[in-house]
Amino acid sequence: MHYTIWSRDRMLGETELDYVRCMPKHRMGDLNPTAIGERLLASEAHLDSLRLELRGSDGRVIATEWIDVRDTEQALALAREIPLDDFDDADLDPETRAAIDHDLALIEEWDREKEPDGLWEDYDRSMIREWQDTVMFPRYQVQVRLIDDADVP
């Protein structure tokens, strides 16, 4: 089914809201922006001021608790700036450090039980960067929280 995202009687884009559903009343999908949508959505800083609304294929407004639009290009660019192995945990308090160590021990125990020895020895973390550079994400993705789950079947 076809849905549109609007702001102040201007159509910003179209979506099918066809991602796999993971929670009641929650819908997600690619957002294909219009020309004005491309201009307005390029800066996430002012999204709250757009007063976004969701409309069905018949043009009727579908009630939502919230609508969130994400710029995947911006998110991936930020992710590329963060080194994968450069987490500085020197300033963690002892309680947080103990909780992390406890959880890590549980994960390692689970790994030993579920995965064969040496499974990750050849794992190359640079593959993550290569994958991010080759996989094509839509420029925008949209998430909505519906008032009535039945409004978007």
TIKELO-875903 format. One record per residue: residue number from 1; z, x, y of N, C-alpha, C in turn. Coordinates in Angstrom, 1 decimal. Layout:
REM TIKELO-875903
REC;NUM;Z;X;Y;Z;X;Y;Z;X;Y
...
END
This chain:
REM TIKELO-875903
REC;1;0.0;0.8;-1.2;0.0;0.0;0.0;0.0;0.9;1.2
REC;2;-0.5;0.4;2.3;-0.8;1.1;3.5;0.3;0.7;4.6
REC;3;0.9;1.8;5.2;1.9;1.5;6.2;1.6;2.4;7.4
REC;4;2.1;2.0;8.6;1.8;2.8;9.8;3.2;3.1;10.5
REC;5;3.2;4.2;11.2;4.4;4.5;12.1;3.9;4.4;13.5
REC;6;4.8;3.7;14.3;4.5;3.4;15.7;5.6;3.9;16.6
REC;7;5.2;4.1;17.8;6.2;4.4;18.9;5.7;3.7;20.2
REC;8;6.5;2.8;20.6;6.2;2.1;21.9;4.8;1.5;21.9
REC;9;4.4;0.8;20.9;3.1;0.2;20.7;1.9;1.2;20.6
REC;10;2.2;2.4;20.2;1.2;3.4;20.0;1.3;3.8;18.5
REC;11;0.2;3.7;17.8;0.2;4.1;16.4;0.2;5.6;16.3
REC;12;1.2;6.2;15.6;1.3;7.7;15.5;0.7;8.2;14.2
REC;13;0.6;7.3;13.2;0.1;7.8;11.9;0.1;6.8;10.8
REC;14;-0.5;7.1;9.7;-0.5;6.3;8.6;0.1;7.0;7.3
REC;15;0.7;6.2;6.5;1.3;6.7;5.2;1.2;5.7;4.1
REC;16;1.2;6.1;2.9;1.3;5.3;1.7;2.7;5.1;1.2
REC;17;3.6;5.9;1.7;5.0;6.0;1.3;5.0;6.0;-0.3
REC;18;4.3;6.9;-0.8;4.0;6.9;-2.3;4.7;8.0;-3.0
REC;19;5.6;8.8;-2.4;6.3;9.8;-3.1;7.2;9.1;-4.2
REC;20;7.6;9.8;-5.2;8.5;9.3;-6.2;9.8;8.9;-5.5
REC;21;10.3;7.7;-5.9;11.5;7.1;-5.3;12.7;7.8;-6.0
REC;22;13.7;8.2;-5.1;14.9;8.9;-5.7;16.1;8.1;-5.3
REC;23;16.1;7.2;-4.4;17.3;6.5;-4.0;16.8;5.1;-3.5
REC;24;17.7;4.1;-3.7;17.4;2.7;-3.2;17.2;2.7;-1.7
REC;25;16.3;1.9;-1.2;16.0;1.8;0.2;15.4;3.0;0.8
REC;26;15.1;4.0;0.1;14.6;5.3;0.6;13.1;5.4;0.2
REC;27;12.2;5.6;1.2;10.8;5.8;0.9;10.3;7.0;1.6
REC;28;9.4;7.7;1.0;8.8;9.0;1.6;7.3;9.0;1.3
REC;29;6.6;9.8;2.1;5.2;10.0;1.9;4.6;11.0;2.9
REC;30;3.3;11.3;2.7;2.6;12.1;3.6;2.4;11.2;4.9
REC;31;2.3;11.8;6.0;2.0;11.1;7.2;0.7;11.7;7.8
REC;32;-0.3;10.9;7.9;-1.6;11.3;8.5;-1.6;10.9;10.0
REC;33;-1.4;11.8;10.9;-1.3;11.4;12.3;-2.6;11.0;13.0
REC;34;-2.5;10.2;14.0;-3.6;9.9;14.9;-3.6;11.0;15.9
REC;35;-4.6;11.0;16.8;-4.7;12.0;17.8;-3.4;12.0;18.7
REC;36;-2.9;10.8;19.1;-1.7;10.8;19.9;-0.5;11.1;19.1
REC;37;-0.5;10.7;17.8;0.6;11.1;17.0;0.7;12.6;16.8
REC;38;-0.4;13.3;16.7;-0.5;14.8;16.6;0.2;15.4;17.8
REC;39;-0.1;14.9;19.0;0.5;15.4;20.2;2.0;15.2;20.3
REC;40;2.4;13.9;20.0;3.8;13.5;20.1;4.7;14.1;19.0
REC;41;4.2;14.3;17.8;5.0;14.7;16.7;5.1;16.2;16.7
REC;42;4.3;16.9;17.5;4.3;18.4;17.4;5.7;19.0;17.8
REC;43;6.5;18.3;18.6;7.8;18.8;19.0;8.8;17.9;18.4
REC;44;9.6;18.4;17.5;10.7;17.5;16.9;11.8;17.3;17.8
REC;45;11.9;18.1;18.9;13.0;18.0;19.8;13.2;16.6;20.4
REC;46;12.1;15.9;20.5;12.2;14.6;21.2;12.0;13.4;20.3
REC;47;12.0;13.6;19.0;11.7;12.5;18.1;12.6;11.3;18.3
REC;48;13.9;11.5;18.6;14.8;10.3;18.8;14.3;9.4;19.9
REC;49;13.7;10.0;20.9;13.3;9.2;22.1;12.0;8.4;21.8
REC;50;11.3;8.7;20.7;10.1;8.0;20.4;10.3;6.5;19.9
REC;51;11.5;6.2;19.5;11.8;4.8;19.0;10.8;4.4;17.9
REC;52;10.8;5.2;16.8;9.8;5.0;15.8;10.0;3.7;15.0
REC;53;8.9;3.0;14.6;9.0;1.8;13.8;8.0;1.9;12.7
REC;54;8.3;1.2;11.6;7.4;1.2;10.5;6.8;-0.2;10.5
REC;55;5.5;-0.2;10.2;4.7;-1.5;10.1;4.0;-1.6;8.8
REC;56;3.9;-2.8;8.2;3.2;-3.0;7.0;1.7;-3.1;7.3
REC;57;0.9;-3.2;6.2;-0.6;-3.3;6.4;-1.0;-4.5;7.2
REC;58;-0.1;-5.6;7.2;-0.4;-6.8;8.0;0.0;-6.7;9.4
REC;59;0.6;-5.5;9.8;1.0;-5.3;11.2;2.4;-5.7;11.5
REC;60;3.1;-6.3;10.6;4.5;-6.8;10.8;5.4;-5.6;10.8
REC;61;6.4;-5.6;11.7;7.4;-4.6;11.7;8.4;-4.7;10.5
REC;62;8.6;-3.6;9.8;9.5;-3.5;8.7;10.8;-2.9;9.2
REC;63;11.9;-3.6;9.0;13.2;-3.2;9.5;13.7;-1.9;8.8
REC;64;14.1;-0.9;9.5;14.6;0.3;8.9;15.9;0.7;9.6
REC;65;16.7;1.5;8.9;17.9;2.1;9.4;17.5;3.3;10.3
REC;66;16.6;4.1;9.7;16.1;5.2;10.4;14.7;5.6;9.9
REC;67;14.0;6.4;10.7;12.7;7.0;10.3;12.8;8.5;10.7
REC;68;12.4;9.3;9.7;12.4;10.8;10.0;11.1;11.4;9.7
REC;69;10.5;12.1;10.7;9.2;12.8;10.5;9.5;14.2;10.5
REC;70;8.9;14.9;9.5;9.1;16.4;9.4;7.7;17.1;9.5
REC;71;7.7;18.2;10.3;6.6;19.0;10.4;6.7;20.1;9.4
REC;72;5.9;20.0;8.3;6.1;21.0;7.2;5.6;22.4;7.6
REC;73;4.6;22.5;8.5;4.2;23.8;8.9;5.3;24.5;9.7
REC;74;6.1;23.8;10.5;7.2;24.4;11.2;8.3;24.8;10.2
REC;75;8.6;23.9;9.3;9.6;24.2;8.3;9.3;25.4;7.4
REC;76;8.0;25.6;7.0;7.6;26.7;6.2;7.6;28.0;7.0
REC;77;7.3;27.9;8.3;7.3;29.1;9.2;8.7;29.5;9.3
REC;78;9.7;28.6;9.5;11.1;29.0;9.6;11.6;29.7;8.3
REC;79;11.1;29.1;7.1;11.5;29.6;5.8;11.0;31.0;5.6
REC;80;9.8;31.3;6.1;9.3;32.7;6.0;10.0;33.7;6.8
REC;81;10.7;33.3;7.8;11.5;34.2;8.6;12.8;34.6;8.0
REC;82;13.3;33.9;7.0;14.6;34.1;6.4;14.3;35.0;5.1
REC;83;14.8;36.2;5.1;14.7;37.0;3.9;15.4;36.4;2.7
REC;84;14.8;36.3;1.5;15.3;35.7;0.4;16.6;36.3;-0.1
REC;85;16.7;37.6;0.0;17.9;38.3;-0.5;18.8;38.9;0.6
REC;86;18.8;38.3;1.8;19.5;38.8;2.9;20.6;37.9;3.3
REC;87;21.5;37.5;2.4;22.6;36.6;2.8;23.8;37.4;3.0
REC;88;24.4;37.4;4.2;25.5;38.2;4.6;26.8;37.3;4.4
REC;89;27.5;37.6;3.3;28.7;36.8;3.0;30.0;37.6;3.3
REC;90;29.9;38.6;4.1;31.1;39.4;4.4;32.2;38.7;5.2
REC;91;31.8;37.6;5.9;32.8;36.9;6.7;33.3;35.6;6.1
REC;92;33.0;35.5;4.8;33.5;34.3;4.1;35.0;34.4;3.9
REC;93;35.7;33.3;4.0;37.2;33.3;3.8;37.4;33.4;2.3
REC;94;38.6;33.8;1.9;38.9;34.0;0.5;38.8;32.7;-0.4
REC;95;39.1;31.6;0.2;39.0;30.3;-0.6;37.5;30.0;-0.9
REC;96;36.7;30.2;0.1;35.2;29.9;-0.1;34.7;30.9;-1.0
REC;97;35.0;32.2;-0.9;34.6;33.3;-1.8;35.0;32.9;-3.2
REC;98;36.2;32.5;-3.5;36.7;32.1;-4.8;35.9;30.9;-5.4
REC;99;35.6;29.9;-4.5;34.9;28.8;-5.0;33.4;29.2;-5.4
REC;100;32.8;30.1;-4.6;31.5;30.5;-4.9;31.5;31.3;-6.3
REC;101;32.5;32.2;-6.4;32.6;33.0;-7.6;32.8;32.1;-8.8
REC;102;33.7;31.1;-8.7;33.9;30.2;-9.8;32.6;29.4;-10.2
REC;103;31.9;28.9;-9.2;30.7;28.2;-9.5;29.6;29.1;-10.1
REC;104;29.5;30.4;-9.6;28.6;31.3;-10.1;28.9;31.6;-11.6
REC;105;30.2;31.8;-11.9;30.6;32.0;-13.3;30.2;30.8;-14.2
REC;106;30.3;29.6;-13.7;29.9;28.4;-14.5;28.4;28.4;-14.7
REC;107;27.6;28.8;-13.7;26.2;28.8;-13.8;25.8;29.9;-14.8
REC;108;26.4;31.1;-14.7;26.0;32.2;-15.6;26.4;31.8;-17.0
REC;109;27.5;31.1;-17.3;27.9;30.6;-18.6;26.8;29.7;-19.1
REC;110;26.4;28.7;-18.3;25.4;27.8;-18.7;24.1;28.5;-19.0
REC;111;23.7;29.5;-18.2;22.5;30.2;-18.4;22.5;30.9;-19.8
REC;112;23.7;31.5;-20.1;23.8;32.2;-21.4;23.6;31.3;-22.6
REC;113;24.1;30.0;-22.4;24.0;29.1;-23.5;22.6;28.4;-23.6
REC;114;21.9;28.3;-22.5;20.7;27.5;-22.5;19.4;28.4;-22.4
REC;115;19.5;29.6;-22.0;18.3;30.4;-21.8;18.4;31.7;-22.7
REC;116;17.3;32.1;-23.2;17.3;33.3;-24.1;17.5;34.6;-23.2
REC;117;18.1;35.6;-23.8;18.3;36.8;-23.1;17.1;37.4;-22.6
REC;118;17.2;37.9;-21.3;16.0;38.6;-20.7;15.0;37.6;-20.1
REC;119;15.3;36.3;-20.1;14.3;35.4;-19.6;13.8;35.7;-18.1
REC;120;14.8;36.1;-17.3;14.5;36.3;-15.9;14.3;37.8;-15.5
REC;121;14.2;38.7;-16.5;14.1;40.1;-16.1;12.9;40.5;-15.4
REC;122;11.8;39.8;-15.7;10.5;40.1;-15.0;10.2;39.2;-13.8
REC;123;11.2;38.4;-13.4;11.0;37.5;-12.4;10.7;38.2;-11.0
REC;124;9.7;37.9;-10.4;9.3;38.5;-9.2;9.4;37.5;-8.0
REC;125;10.5;37.7;-7.2;10.7;36.8;-6.1;9.6;36.7;-5.1
REC;126;8.7;37.7;-5.0;7.6;37.6;-4.1;6.6;36.5;-4.5
REC;127;6.7;36.0;-5.7;5.9;34.9;-6.2;6.2;33.7;-5.3
REC;128;7.4;33.5;-4.9;7.8;32.4;-4.0;7.0;32.4;-2.8
REC;129;6.9;33.6;-2.1;6.2;33.7;-0.9;4.7;33.5;-1.1
REC;130;4.2;34.0;-2.2;2.7;33.8;-2.5;2.5;32.3;-2.7
REC;131;3.4;31.6;-3.4;3.2;30.2;-3.7;3.3;29.4;-2.3
REC;132;4.2;29.8;-1.5;4.3;29.1;-0.2;3.0;29.3;0.6
REC;133;2.4;30.4;0.5;1.2;30.7;1.3;0.0;30.0;0.7
REC;134;0.0;29.6;-0.6;-1.2;29.1;-1.2;-1.2;27.5;-1.4
REC;135;0.0;27.0;-1.5;0.2;25.5;-1.7;-0.1;24.8;-0.4
REC;136;-0.9;23.8;-0.4;-1.2;23.1;0.8;-0.3;21.8;0.9
REC;137;0.6;21.8;1.9;1.4;20.7;2.2;0.8;19.9;3.3
REC;138;1.0;18.6;3.3;0.5;17.8;4.5;1.3;18.3;5.7
REC;139;0.6;18.2;6.8;1.3;18.7;8.1;2.6;18.0;8.3
REC;140;2.5;16.6;8.1;3.7;15.8;8.4;4.1;15.0;7.1
REC;141;5.4;14.9;7.0;5.9;14.0;5.9;6.9;13.0;6.6
REC;142;7.0;11.8;6.1;7.9;10.8;6.7;8.8;10.3;5.6
REC;143;10.1;10.0;6.1;11.1;9.4;5.2;11.6;8.2;6.0
REC;144;11.8;7.1;5.3;12.4;5.9;6.0;13.6;5.4;5.1
REC;145;14.5;4.9;5.8;15.6;4.2;5.1;15.5;2.7;5.5
REC;146;15.2;1.9;4.5;14.9;0.5;4.7;16.2;-0.3;4.8
REC;147;16.2;-1.4;5.5;17.3;-2.4;5.5;17.2;-3.2;4.2
REC;148;16.0;-3.6;3.9;15.8;-4.4;2.6;14.9;-3.7;1.7
REC;149;15.4;-3.3;0.5;14.6;-2.5;-0.4;13.3;-3.2;-0.8
REC;150;13.2;-4.5;-0.8;12.0;-5.3;-1.2;10.9;-5.2;-0.1
REC;151;11.2;-4.7;1.1;10.2;-4.7;2.1;9.0;-3.7;1.8
REC;152;9.3;-2.7;1.1;8.3;-1.7;0.6;8.4;-1.7;-0.9
REC;153;7.6;-2.5;-1.5;7.6;-2.6;-3.0;7.2;-1.3;-3.7
END
